[in-house]
């Protein structure tokens, strides 16, 4: 994690310094992330629900082995990358409203373990 520093652009976003709304991630429960799957010329939506420790993926173009693989590659990258930035920015120390040791989604999970993710099916277009 030596390349992840508090000065990194993503760290700045998480801490609320680069957002148009200037709201840091430690003051909200859900993070909405639009993701361009450039290989498919398509956008998906990832909603990170912090309390659930899960990325919920909305994809209106379900189907096709290649498309599904491209989406999964992006989601897996985010599930690892987001977690590394949260640890690097001391995110978990700032959320005193969540008891990390008792919250079901965090029990028996290392802070370095990738986030869970769910690909939601049958979402309306």
N, C-alpha and C positions, 0 to 999 in steps of 0.2 A: 504494500500500500504506500510505498514511498512516493509514487507519483500523485497521490491524492493529498492535497494540502488545503488548508482553509482558504487559500487565495485562488484555488481552482475555480473556474466559472461555475461548475455544477455545485460546488460547495457554497458559492456565493448565492445561488438560487435557493438552495435548501435553507440557508440562514436568512433569506428575505432581503438580500441586498441588491439583487438584480431584477426583481419582479416589478411589473408595472403597478401591482397592487401593494407591494412592499409588505407582504405577509409571509413570515417564516413558516416552515413546515411544522414546527413544534407547536403552532397555535391552531392547527386545523386537524380534522380527522380523515379527510380524503384528499388525495392528490390526483388531478386529472391530467393525463399525459397523452397527447396525440402523437402517434408514431407513424412515420412514413416507411412503408415496406417498399422500398424503391424497386426491388426485383419484380414486384407484382404491379407496380404503378398504382398503389393502393394505400389508403390510410386505415389504421386501426386505432381504437381508443383503449388505453389502459387506465384503470382506476385503481390506485393504491389505497387500500383501506388499512390505515395504520394499526388500528386496534385488532384487526383480523390477521395482520401480518401476511397479507395476500394481495396479489395483483389480479384484478378481474379484467379479462380481455374481451372487448366487443369487436367482432369482425363481421361485417355485413356480407363479405364475399367468401363464405365458408365453402370448402370443397377443393378438390385437387390436391394431389400429393405434394407437388412443388410449392404451391401457395401455402399449404399448411406447414411445411418444413420451414419456409421463409419466415412465417409468423412466429413459429416456435423458437427459431434462432434469435429473433429480436426479443421475444419475451424472456427467454433464458438469460440473455445478456443483461436486460434490465433487472431481472431478479437478483443478479449478483452485483451489478454496478450500484444500484440504489442502496443496497445494504452496506457496501463498502463506504459510500459517502456518508451514510447515517452514522456509522461508527467513527469515521474521521472527523465529523463535525460535532461530536459529542451529543448527538440528537437525543439519545436515550436518557441522558442525565437531565435534559431540559423538560421532559414530559413527566412531571410529578403526578399528574392526574391518572396515569396508568401504572398499575402495579405489575411490572414486567415479570415478576416471579410467580404471580398468581393468575395472570391472564392466560386462558387456555391455549391460545395461539402461540404463546411464547414459552410455555413449559417444556422443558427438555430440549430446547433449541439453543444452539450457540449463536452468538451475535454475528458470527462469520458464516453461518449457514444460509444459503440462498433463500429468498422469499418464496412462499408457495404461490402458485398461480392457477387460475381457472379460466379455461376458454369457454365463454358463454355461448351456447348454441341457440338457434331459433330466435335471434333478436330481430326485431322489425327493422326494415331499412328506411 
